[in-house]
Amino acid sequence: MSRVFLETRVPGIAKTYEFSADSVMSVGTIKKAMIDQISAVENMTVFPDPDKVLMCSIDMNGLLQDSETLGSIGIKSGGTIMLI
């Protein structure tokens, strides 16, 4: 298990955040944690329906599936993802 540091862009509010996660965590778990943390920092509901939020890899040019783990799909520290 290793830590992965990610730059996370949220175009809906034109902001970028930095997160870290374990490489063995699922995309779905990480996405939920990011949504919760962003909403807490912004003190508002950023994503009205969290179940419909998509997580995309800018570096890999594609959508990430909730059941995948960061390590299994090759997401590495310094990568950029987007929540839409």
PyMOL CGO cylinders between C-alpha atoms (Angstrom):
from pymol import cmd
from pymol.cgo import CYLINDER

trace = [
    CYLINDER, 0.00, 0.00, 0.00, 1.34, 3.42, -0.91, 0.3, 1, 1, 1, 1, 1, 1,
    CYLINDER, 1.34, 3.42, -0.91, 0.00, 6.95, -0.79, 0.3, 1, 1, 1, 1, 1, 1,
    CYLINDER, 0.00, 6.95, -0.79, -1.00, 8.62, -4.04, 0.3, 1, 1, 1, 1, 1, 1,
    CYLINDER, -1.00, 8.62, -4.04, -1.15, 12.41, -4.19, 0.3, 1, 1, 1, 1, 1, 1,
    CYLINDER, -1.15, 12.41, -4.19, -3.63, 13.80, -6.69, 0.3, 1, 1, 1, 1, 1, 1,
    CYLINDER, -3.63, 13.80, -6.69, -4.57, 17.18, -8.09, 0.3, 1, 1, 1, 1, 1, 1,
    CYLINDER, -4.57, 17.18, -8.09, -8.35, 17.24, -8.35, 0.3, 1, 1, 1, 1, 1, 1,
    CYLINDER, -8.35, 17.24, -8.35, -10.13, 19.72, -10.60, 0.3, 1, 1, 1, 1, 1, 1,
    CYLINDER, -10.13, 19.72, -10.60, -13.78, 20.61, -10.11, 0.3, 1, 1, 1, 1, 1, 1,
    CYLINDER, -13.78, 20.61, -10.11, -14.83, 22.62, -13.18, 0.3, 1, 1, 1, 1, 1, 1,
    CYLINDER, -14.83, 22.62, -13.18, -18.34, 23.20, -11.81, 0.3, 1, 1, 1, 1, 1, 1,
    CYLINDER, -18.34, 23.20, -11.81, -16.90, 25.68, -9.30, 0.3, 1, 1, 1, 1, 1, 1,
    CYLINDER, -16.90, 25.68, -9.30, -13.63, 26.42, -11.14, 0.3, 1, 1, 1, 1, 1, 1,
    CYLINDER, -13.63, 26.42, -11.14, -11.40, 25.19, -8.31, 0.3, 1, 1, 1, 1, 1, 1,
    CYLINDER, -11.40, 25.19, -8.31, -8.56, 22.72, -7.84, 0.3, 1, 1, 1, 1, 1, 1,
    CYLINDER, -8.56, 22.72, -7.84, -7.79, 20.71, -4.70, 0.3, 1, 1, 1, 1, 1, 1,
    CYLINDER, -7.79, 20.71, -4.70, -5.04, 18.37, -3.56, 0.3, 1, 1, 1, 1, 1, 1,
    CYLINDER, -5.04, 18.37, -3.56, -5.85, 14.97, -2.07, 0.3, 1, 1, 1, 1, 1, 1,
    CYLINDER, -5.85, 14.97, -2.07, -3.99, 11.90, -0.99, 0.3, 1, 1, 1, 1, 1, 1,
    CYLINDER, -3.99, 11.90, -0.99, -5.32, 8.35, -0.94, 0.3, 1, 1, 1, 1, 1, 1,
    CYLINDER, -5.32, 8.35, -0.94, -4.04, 4.81, -0.57, 0.3, 1, 1, 1, 1, 1, 1,
    CYLINDER, -4.04, 4.81, -0.57, -3.37, 3.05, -3.87, 0.3, 1, 1, 1, 1, 1, 1,
    CYLINDER, -3.37, 3.05, -3.87, -5.52, 0.09, -2.75, 0.3, 1, 1, 1, 1, 1, 1,
    CYLINDER, -5.52, 0.09, -2.75, -8.66, 2.20, -2.21, 0.3, 1, 1, 1, 1, 1, 1,
    CYLINDER, -8.66, 2.20, -2.21, -11.49, 1.96, -4.72, 0.3, 1, 1, 1, 1, 1, 1,
    CYLINDER, -11.49, 1.96, -4.72, -12.31, 4.88, -6.96, 0.3, 1, 1, 1, 1, 1, 1,
    CYLINDER, -12.31, 4.88, -6.96, -15.84, 4.95, -5.51, 0.3, 1, 1, 1, 1, 1, 1,
    CYLINDER, -15.84, 4.95, -5.51, -14.56, 5.27, -1.94, 0.3, 1, 1, 1, 1, 1, 1,
    CYLINDER, -14.56, 5.27, -1.94, -12.09, 8.00, -2.88, 0.3, 1, 1, 1, 1, 1, 1,
    CYLINDER, -12.09, 8.00, -2.88, -14.71, 9.88, -4.90, 0.3, 1, 1, 1, 1, 1, 1,
    CYLINDER, -14.71, 9.88, -4.90, -17.14, 9.89, -1.96, 0.3, 1, 1, 1, 1, 1, 1,
    CYLINDER, -17.14, 9.89, -1.96, -14.42, 11.14, 0.41, 0.3, 1, 1, 1, 1, 1, 1,
    CYLINDER, -14.42, 11.14, 0.41, -13.44, 13.90, -2.03, 0.3, 1, 1, 1, 1, 1, 1,
    CYLINDER, -13.44, 13.90, -2.03, -17.05, 15.02, -2.45, 0.3, 1, 1, 1, 1, 1, 1,
    CYLINDER, -17.05, 15.02, -2.45, -17.54, 15.13, 1.33, 0.3, 1, 1, 1, 1, 1, 1,
    CYLINDER, -17.54, 15.13, 1.33, -14.30, 17.04, 1.92, 0.3, 1, 1, 1, 1, 1, 1,
    CYLINDER, -14.30, 17.04, 1.92, -14.89, 19.55, -0.88, 0.3, 1, 1, 1, 1, 1, 1,
    CYLINDER, -14.89, 19.55, -0.88, -18.42, 20.24, 0.36, 0.3, 1, 1, 1, 1, 1, 1,
    CYLINDER, -18.42, 20.24, 0.36, -17.08, 20.76, 3.90, 0.3, 1, 1, 1, 1, 1, 1,
    CYLINDER, -17.08, 20.76, 3.90, -14.32, 23.14, 2.75, 0.3, 1, 1, 1, 1, 1, 1,
    CYLINDER, -14.32, 23.14, 2.75, -16.68, 25.14, 0.55, 0.3, 1, 1, 1, 1, 1, 1,
    CYLINDER, -16.68, 25.14, 0.55, -19.45, 25.04, 3.19, 0.3, 1, 1, 1, 1, 1, 1,
    CYLINDER, -19.45, 25.04, 3.19, -22.04, 24.21, 0.54, 0.3, 1, 1, 1, 1, 1, 1,
    CYLINDER, -22.04, 24.21, 0.54, -23.35, 21.31, -1.51, 0.3, 1, 1, 1, 1, 1, 1,
    CYLINDER, -23.35, 21.31, -1.51, -21.07, 21.29, -4.54, 0.3, 1, 1, 1, 1, 1, 1,
    CYLINDER, -21.07, 21.29, -4.54, -22.55, 18.16, -6.10, 0.3, 1, 1, 1, 1, 1, 1,
    CYLINDER, -22.55, 18.16, -6.10, -26.37, 17.99, -5.75, 0.3, 1, 1, 1, 1, 1, 1,
    CYLINDER, -26.37, 17.99, -5.75, -26.45, 14.27, -6.61, 0.3, 1, 1, 1, 1, 1, 1,
    CYLINDER, -26.45, 14.27, -6.61, -23.16, 12.61, -5.54, 0.3, 1, 1, 1, 1, 1, 1,
    CYLINDER, -23.16, 12.61, -5.54, -24.21, 9.29, -7.11, 0.3, 1, 1, 1, 1, 1, 1,
    CYLINDER, -24.21, 9.29, -7.11, -24.02, 10.88, -10.57, 0.3, 1, 1, 1, 1, 1, 1,
    CYLINDER, -24.02, 10.88, -10.57, -20.55, 12.38, -10.18, 0.3, 1, 1, 1, 1, 1, 1,
    CYLINDER, -20.55, 12.38, -10.18, -17.96, 11.02, -12.59, 0.3, 1, 1, 1, 1, 1, 1,
    CYLINDER, -17.96, 11.02, -12.59, -14.25, 10.77, -11.85, 0.3, 1, 1, 1, 1, 1, 1,
    CYLINDER, -14.25, 10.77, -11.85, -12.00, 11.20, -14.87, 0.3, 1, 1, 1, 1, 1, 1,
    CYLINDER, -12.00, 11.20, -14.87, -8.25, 10.90, -15.30, 0.3, 1, 1, 1, 1, 1, 1,
    CYLINDER, -8.25, 10.90, -15.30, -6.79, 13.82, -17.25, 0.3, 1, 1, 1, 1, 1, 1,
    CYLINDER, -6.79, 13.82, -17.25, -3.51, 11.91, -17.70, 0.3, 1, 1, 1, 1, 1, 1,
    CYLINDER, -3.51, 11.91, -17.70, -5.20, 8.73, -18.97, 0.3, 1, 1, 1, 1, 1, 1,
    CYLINDER, -5.20, 8.73, -18.97, -7.96, 10.52, -20.93, 0.3, 1, 1, 1, 1, 1, 1,
    CYLINDER, -7.96, 10.52, -20.93, -10.78, 8.44, -19.53, 0.3, 1, 1, 1, 1, 1, 1,
    CYLINDER, -10.78, 8.44, -19.53, -13.45, 7.74, -16.95, 0.3, 1, 1, 1, 1, 1, 1,
    CYLINDER, -13.45, 7.74, -16.95, -12.56, 5.76, -13.83, 0.3, 1, 1, 1, 1, 1, 1,
    CYLINDER, -12.56, 5.76, -13.83, -14.93, 3.04, -12.70, 0.3, 1, 1, 1, 1, 1, 1,
    CYLINDER, -14.93, 3.04, -12.70, -16.02, 3.02, -9.03, 0.3, 1, 1, 1, 1, 1, 1,
    CYLINDER, -16.02, 3.02, -9.03, -14.96, -0.60, -8.50, 0.3, 1, 1, 1, 1, 1, 1,
    CYLINDER, -14.96, -0.60, -8.50, -11.36, -0.10, -9.72, 0.3, 1, 1, 1, 1, 1, 1,
    CYLINDER, -11.36, -0.10, -9.72, -8.48, 0.65, -7.36, 0.3, 1, 1, 1, 1, 1, 1,
    CYLINDER, -8.48, 0.65, -7.36, -6.00, 3.43, -8.06, 0.3, 1, 1, 1, 1, 1, 1,
    CYLINDER, -6.00, 3.43, -8.06, -3.07, 1.02, -8.16, 0.3, 1, 1, 1, 1, 1, 1,
    CYLINDER, -3.07, 1.02, -8.16, -4.73, -1.45, -10.51, 0.3, 1, 1, 1, 1, 1, 1,
    CYLINDER, -4.73, -1.45, -10.51, -5.40, 1.21, -13.16, 0.3, 1, 1, 1, 1, 1, 1,
    CYLINDER, -5.40, 1.21, -13.16, -2.01, 2.89, -12.91, 0.3, 1, 1, 1, 1, 1, 1,
    CYLINDER, -2.01, 2.89, -12.91, -2.91, 6.17, -11.21, 0.3, 1, 1, 1, 1, 1, 1,
    CYLINDER, -2.91, 6.17, -11.21, 0.31, 7.58, -9.74, 0.3, 1, 1, 1, 1, 1, 1,
    CYLINDER, 0.31, 7.58, -9.74, 1.25, 10.47, -7.48, 0.3, 1, 1, 1, 1, 1, 1,
    CYLINDER, 1.25, 10.47, -7.48, 1.16, 13.78, -9.27, 0.3, 1, 1, 1, 1, 1, 1,
    CYLINDER, 1.16, 13.78, -9.27, -1.74, 12.69, -11.49, 0.3, 1, 1, 1, 1, 1, 1,
    CYLINDER, -1.74, 12.69, -11.49, -4.62, 14.98, -12.30, 0.3, 1, 1, 1, 1, 1, 1,
    CYLINDER, -4.62, 14.98, -12.30, -8.21, 13.94, -12.04, 0.3, 1, 1, 1, 1, 1, 1,
    CYLINDER, -8.21, 13.94, -12.04, -11.49, 15.74, -12.56, 0.3, 1, 1, 1, 1, 1, 1,
    CYLINDER, -11.49, 15.74, -12.56, -14.82, 15.42, -10.80, 0.3, 1, 1, 1, 1, 1, 1,
    CYLINDER, -14.82, 15.42, -10.80, -17.76, 16.23, -13.06, 0.3, 1, 1, 1, 1, 1, 1,
]
cmd.load_cgo(trace, "trace")
